[in-house]
């Protein structure tokens, strides 16, 4: 069995976690073995680093320090979770991956693109087989995200202009890489978003989920 790597991208409050759960259930019902994970995090070491990144004041880290933390977490995630799962023939669904680092750290916080490219090359970050970009107005997304009661709210404390840059970056990635990326309208109800994603999986990867 060949493993497949699907990533979900988008700004705050767009519904990635809901879609990830729906896709996992649909793919498992189709007889596939699925590993659902997230970034930052996804392995014990990466989860510890996650707490450094997503909590505290927004000025807590410079963009370079923040990116180094993210890459360290990603490397552990790849070593401990993603690569072993793919090697076993599992389908991996990951809530955020390399496109988020580009959107948040390069496009929104002005990290030089070459720095991220070099770091990604060092850890050998793979290209996903399929990426869903959930698109939603930052005004709506932030309202959704800020209504949650969890404490991981560092990125939600950045202003709307920051999140507007993030949204544009995701759409730019999707426009540059249409063979990999599918943009989903995150204003639709969760069932509609899931149905659109399932149709794309059938069309792009040949699996009826």
N, C-alpha and C positions, 0 to 999 in steps of 0.2 A: 504494500500500500504506500502511495506517495503522499507525504505530508504537504499541507498547504498553509501558507502564512497570510492571514487577513488582518489588516490594521484598521482601526476606527479613529478618525481625526476630527477636530473641530474645536471651537472655543468652549467657554464655560457654559454649562447648563444646556447643551444641545441634545442630550439624550444618548450619549455613547454607551453608558453602562446598561441602559434599558435595551438598546439594540444588541449589545454583546450577549446579554442573557437570552434574548429571543433567538438569535442566530445559533447559539450553542444548543438550545433545545431543539431547533429545527434540524440541525445537522446531525445531532445524536439520534433523532427519530428516523433519519435517513440511513442510520447504521454506521455512522462515522464516530471515531474517537476524537473528542475535542478537548483541548486545554484552553481555558479562558484565563487571561492574565491582564496586567495593566502596567503602565509606566507613569511616573517613576515607581518602581517596586517590582513585584512579580517573583521575587526570591527573598529568602530571609535577610541576606545582606542588603539587597536593594531596598527592601521595605524599611530598614533602619535609616538608610540614606534619605528615603522619601520624606521622613519626618523633618529632616534638616531643610528640605527644599520647599515644602508646601505649608510650613507653619512659620509664625513670626512676622515681623514687619517686612514690608516689600523692599526696604532698603537693606535688608539683612545681608545680602550677598552682592558683590559686583557681578556683572554679566559673565565675566570669564570664570570666576569661582563657581558660580551657579552652573555653568555649562560643564565644568570639570566634574562637579558632583553628579550631574545627570549622566555623563558618559561613564563614570565609575559605576553607577547603578545599572546602566544599560549593559555594560560588559558582564557584570555578575548575573544579570537577568538572562543574557544570551547563554552564558556558560552553564547556568544551573537549571534553566527552565526551557527556553525557546529551542535551542539547538538539540538537546536531548529529546524533546517532544517530537520535533520534525523528523529526527533520525528514527524514531519508533513508528513513523507513519501517521502521527496525529495531525489533525488540523488545529492550528493555533490561532486564536482570536485575541488580539491585543488592543486594549483601550489606550491609545497613544503610542507613538514610536518616533522615528527620526523626523517626520514632518512636523511634529509638535516642537521639536528643538529648533528647527528652522524658523517656524512661525513665531515662537515666543522669544527666543534668544537672538536670532539673526534679524528678522524683520521688525520685531517690536522693541528689542533692546539694543540693536545696532552692533551685535557681535560680528566681526568680519567673517564673511562666508567661508573664506579659506581656512580659518581656524576650525570651524565645524567640519569641513571636508576632511582636513587632516586627522582630526580625532576619530571620525567615523571610519576612516581608512585603517587607522591603527587597530581598532577593535574588530574590524571586519563586519560591520553591521550589514546584514543582508537586505536585499530589496524585497518588499512584500509582493506576494502574488496578486493581491487585490487590496486597494485602499478605499474605504468609504469616507468621504468628507461630508460631515453633517453641517449644513449651512443654516445659520440663524442670526437674526439681528442681535448684536451685543446687548442692546437694551433689554430684550426679552430674555436672552440667555443669562445675563447677570442677575436679573430679578429672580429667575428660577434658582440659580446657584445660591444666591444669598438667602433664600428661604430655607435652605437646608440647615440642619442643626449640628453638622459635624464641624470640627475645629480646623480643618485643612483649608483655610480661606486666604492664604497669602496672595495668590494670583487674583482672587476676586477683589482685593483691595487696590489693584491698579485701576487707573481711570478708564473711562470709556474710549478715549482716543487710543490708548494702548490696545484695547480689545478690538477696536476697529482695524488696526494694523494687523493684528493676529488673523482676523477674518479674511482680510484681503490676501494675506500670505497663503492661507490654505487654498483659496480659490485660484491664486496664481499657480500653485503647485499642480492643482487639478488640470488647469488649462495647459500647462507645459507637458504633463504626462497623462494624456487621456487613455492610453492603453492600460495604465495601472489604476487610475483613479476614477471613481464614480461619485458625483455630487448628489447628495440626498437632501430634499427639502425638509428641514427639521421642524417646520411649522405644522407639518402633517401629524396626525395622531400616531401613537407608537405602532399600531397595527399596520398602518399605511406605510410607515418608514420601513418596517420589517418586510413587508411584501415587496417593496421596491428593491431592497437589498437581496432578497431571495431570487428575484428575477435576474438581477445582475450576476449572482453566483451561477445561476443556470447558464446564462449567456456567456460569461467570461471563463468559468471554470468547468462547465459541463456537468454540474451536479444539481439535481433537483432537491432542494432543501425544504 
